[in-house]
């Protein structure tokens, strides 16, 4: 007689006689298949939750930028948008840029805005940081 725990019954220990071992193996295979199915469902759920989390972070970021009550509104990577804009100017030798050029430059770096309000969001960020950004004639900006 061999002592084998029946995994389909998590709390019960079952004693199998030698002639019952094929049944025990089948029972264990069934439990393994069940666990694999559950793990696949959990992995799919985890992926869905991560996707939703990223979407919520994007939405929150966009709202913070639009509302403008947080000067440090951050991109999804956690870096404040104004710092991304500052890096964009520095990578272009601080060449004066229009709002649409800045929006395009940010988009090229993976920072996206709602297309309906992208220009206004960037303009608000630049105006709220006069110690960093200087407004020039012709609607262009640069770093001070």
C-alpha positions as CSV (number, residue, x, y, z in Angstrom):
1,X,0.0,0.0,0.0
2,X,1.3,3.5,-0.9
3,X,0.3,6.7,0.9
4,X,-0.5,9.3,-1.6
5,X,-2.3,12.6,-1.0
6,X,-5.2,13.2,-3.3
7,X,-4.6,16.8,-4.6
8,X,-8.2,17.1,-5.8
9,X,-9.1,17.1,-2.1
10,X,-6.8,19.8,-0.6
11,X,-7.3,18.9,3.0
12,X,-7.7,15.1,2.8
13,X,-5.1,12.5,2.8
14,X,-6.1,9.4,0.9
15,X,-4.5,6.0,1.1
16,X,-4.3,4.2,-2.2
17,X,-3.7,0.5,-2.7
18,X,-1.3,-0.4,-5.4
19,X,-4.1,-1.2,-7.8
20,X,-5.6,2.3,-7.2
21,X,-2.5,4.1,-8.3
22,X,-3.6,4.5,-11.9
23,X,-6.8,6.2,-10.6
24,X,-4.6,8.4,-8.3
25,X,-2.5,9.5,-11.2
26,X,-5.6,10.4,-13.2
27,X,-6.9,12.4,-10.2
28,X,-3.6,14.2,-9.9
29,X,-3.6,15.0,-13.7
30,X,-7.1,16.4,-13.4
31,X,-6.1,18.6,-10.5
32,X,-3.0,19.8,-12.4
33,X,-5.1,20.6,-15.4
34,X,-7.5,22.5,-13.2
35,X,-4.7,24.5,-11.7
36,X,-3.3,25.3,-15.1
37,X,-6.7,26.6,-16.2
38,X,-7.0,28.7,-13.0
39,X,-3.4,30.1,-13.5
40,X,-4.2,31.0,-17.2
41,X,-7.4,32.9,-16.0
42,X,-5.4,34.7,-13.3
43,X,-2.7,35.7,-15.9
44,X,-5.3,37.0,-18.2
45,X,-6.9,38.9,-15.3
46,X,-3.5,40.3,-14.3
47,X,-2.9,41.6,-17.9
48,X,-6.3,43.2,-18.0
49,X,-5.7,44.9,-14.6
50,X,-2.3,46.2,-15.7
51,X,-3.8,47.6,-18.9
52,X,-6.6,49.3,-17.0
53,X,-4.1,50.6,-14.5
54,X,-2.0,52.2,-17.3
55,X,-5.2,53.7,-18.8
56,X,-6.2,55.2,-15.4
57,X,-2.7,56.6,-15.0
58,X,-2.9,58.2,-18.4
59,X,-6.4,59.6,-17.7
60,X,-5.3,61.0,-14.3
61,X,-2.2,62.6,-15.8
62,X,-4.3,64.3,-18.5
63,X,-6.8,65.6,-15.9
64,X,-4.0,66.9,-13.7
65,X,-2.5,68.7,-16.7
66,X,-5.8,70.2,-17.8
67,X,-7.0,71.3,-14.4
68,X,-3.6,72.8,-13.8
69,X,-3.8,72.6,-10.0
70,X,-0.6,70.6,-9.9
71,X,2.5,72.3,-11.3
72,X,4.2,69.0,-11.2
73,X,1.7,67.1,-13.3
74,X,3.7,64.1,-14.4
75,X,3.9,62.0,-17.5
76,X,3.1,58.3,-17.1
77,X,6.7,57.7,-16.3
78,X,6.4,59.9,-13.2
79,X,8.6,62.8,-14.6
80,X,6.9,66.2,-14.5
81,X,5.9,67.3,-18.0
82,X,7.8,70.6,-17.7
83,X,11.0,68.6,-17.3
84,X,10.2,66.6,-20.4
85,X,9.7,70.0,-22.2
86,X,12.9,71.3,-20.8
87,X,14.8,68.2,-22.0
88,X,13.2,68.7,-25.4
89,X,14.5,72.3,-25.7
90,X,17.9,71.1,-24.5
91,X,18.0,68.4,-27.1
92,X,17.3,71.0,-29.8
93,X,20.0,73.5,-28.5
94,X,17.3,75.6,-26.9
95,X,15.9,76.7,-30.3
96,X,12.7,78.6,-29.9
97,X,9.7,76.3,-30.6
98,X,6.0,76.8,-31.1
99,X,3.4,75.0,-29.0
100,X,2.6,72.6,-31.8
101,X,6.3,71.8,-32.3
102,X,6.6,71.1,-28.6
103,X,3.5,68.9,-28.6
104,X,5.0,67.0,-31.6
105,X,8.3,66.6,-29.9
106,X,6.7,65.2,-26.8
107,X,4.6,62.9,-28.8
108,X,7.8,61.6,-30.5
109,X,9.1,60.8,-27.0
110,X,5.9,58.9,-26.2
111,X,4.2,61.6,-24.1
112,X,0.7,61.9,-25.5
113,X,-2.0,64.4,-24.8
114,X,-5.7,64.5,-25.7
115,X,-5.6,65.8,-29.3
116,X,-8.4,68.3,-28.6
117,X,-6.5,70.0,-25.8
118,X,-2.8,69.2,-26.3
119,X,-1.8,72.7,-27.3
120,X,-3.7,74.3,-24.4
121,X,-2.2,71.8,-21.9
122,X,1.4,72.5,-23.1
123,X,0.7,76.3,-23.1
124,X,-0.6,76.2,-19.6
125,X,2.5,74.2,-18.4
126,X,4.9,76.7,-20.0
127,X,3.1,79.8,-18.7
128,X,3.0,78.3,-15.1
129,X,6.8,78.0,-15.1
130,X,8.0,81.6,-16.0
131,X,11.2,81.0,-14.0
132,X,12.1,78.3,-16.5
133,X,10.4,79.1,-19.8
134,X,10.5,82.4,-21.7
135,X,7.7,83.4,-24.1
136,X,8.9,85.0,-27.3
137,X,7.3,86.9,-30.0
138,X,5.4,84.9,-32.6
139,X,4.1,82.4,-30.0
140,X,7.3,80.6,-29.5
141,X,9.0,79.6,-26.3
142,X,12.5,78.7,-25.1
143,X,14.3,78.0,-21.8
144,X,15.5,81.2,-20.0
